[in-house]
Amino acid sequence: MNRMFKEIKEQPELIRKISKKYLIDGKLFSWKAPKKGKIIITGMGSSLFAAYPAYLRLLDHGYPVVWIDASELLHYGLNSINKEDTLISISQSGESFEVVEVIKRCPNNDQIIGFTAQIKSTMGKLCAETIDILSGTEESITSTKAHTATLALLNLLSLSWISTQNEINGLRSLLDQLADEIEEVIENSESWCNDLLDELDIIQPSHHKVIIARGPALSSAWHGNLCFSECAKELFAVFSAGQFRHGPYELAVNPLLAIILSLHGKTQKLTSSLAQEIIQKEAQILLIGEKEFSFSERSHRFKFLPIHCNDEYFAPMIAIVYLQIIAYYAAIRKDIEPGTAQIVSKMTLKE
């Protein structure tokens, strides 16, 4: 079995493993509360994208929180970090150059929380508290299970700061449902994905290809594009649904392929409404999530992939699995070995 697909398939069991260690065994409740200052969340690539739902949750609950690329924080933001702040550093390998350098240059490290799959890594040793994302070593260049695990655990961390123990205990059922839904998506993937690739120009020349999302689902849009770039060598422009209306909508005057993530939540109806409008422009549409309108899939090049999870902060875990699978089968159709790279490496050790 291809190593990337093997790691995709491991995700449901990984979610159950996270539930057992951090919810059933109570490890979650040993995590420190943030200090009185601001919360700074940083990482690179898929690790940073995975933190976006937790960032929005904390922001929505009134926390002074910053979500920033570690390479930008390293050169433009270190002077903003003080001893009253909490720094959350994320690196799957624990060796990402920019993340490690940020930690080394902080004024103190008594409130640096690290999320990594390698707790004995350089980052793991530098952090005051290191949280194991439990994904183990990922062999595929394209992050799958590590991204999903990071997204889940950062959600749990944010909830541990704002929720009661009874509310957190209820998350066990939610994680079980997520694992089951992802398992079903993976089991039927060859059928639905090949049908989708037959209908839509995912790997065919097109004037413009975009991924549109809003709120926590943007994490899946950004990482989905990374999956397509690394795995299938296909590039999508990523827009928030709100920003798309402010200019990029003009792309629809030419042939357009749009992947739209319309997940349950505060802005779902707005995103669904935009999808309905874009369909009228005769664009090709892949809608993932919830569909708030009736439309004949036979009359336009329109495909729909459902997501049943109604928690907008956790639902991106399902959306990204859909995109991982599409990128995987797209690579196969292009005679590319999924999960391999010719230029980049799994760990980035220099700027």
C-alpha angles and dihedrals in degrees: 000000000000110000094233093053090045089057092046089055092051093063101088092052090045090056090052089049091053090049092052098047101038103030110022095037091041098234089137093069093060093066116111122249116242121266123252094267129072127303115236117197116193142167142119133267117327092005092057093044091053090059096058098090091051090047091054092046092053092043091051090052093055101260117147096240134165125198111195143162108254092227090058094043090052094058104025109024113040093097089061094061116093138172094269093059130095116223119203110195121190128195126147092209096032088226104084104140099226095045093050092047092051091054093047091053098047117114091241137352104217092109105035114122117196127200114198145138090228109058092178092056125112091265092046091056094047098051123088088223126019121196118202111224087201095223094118121206115340114213099187115087087224111076114232117144095026091056093048093047092049092050091051095047096046088052088052092049092052090048092050087061098047107028139070121248091252091054091050092049087059089063091076090075092047093052091048090053091048091051091049094048093048090048090055092048091052096044093056096036102109092057101044095038097051089047089052093048089051091055104038131051096239091141100020125095110277133168093235137004120191140173114210127191142142137215118354090351089072087078089065092044092055095043091041089059089049089053092050092047097048100034108032099018089236122136126214128182111232122215136172108240090242094052092045090067091053097074113313089080084080087075087079091076085079128048105295134190112198128185104198122192106207102175126173112274148081096318101031095107091051091052092045090051090053090050091053091052093049091051089059087059087063093247122153108254135195107186116194120189124016127001114212095184141054117246136159109243089199095061098054136025092266128140129184129202114186129223116194100187109108097196105099094202095053099033092080086072088070095040092055092050089056090052093045090054094047090050090049096053091040089058091050091053089053092050091247119140102239116239097021129114137199100195113019129056132216093255123045107210101172140038 
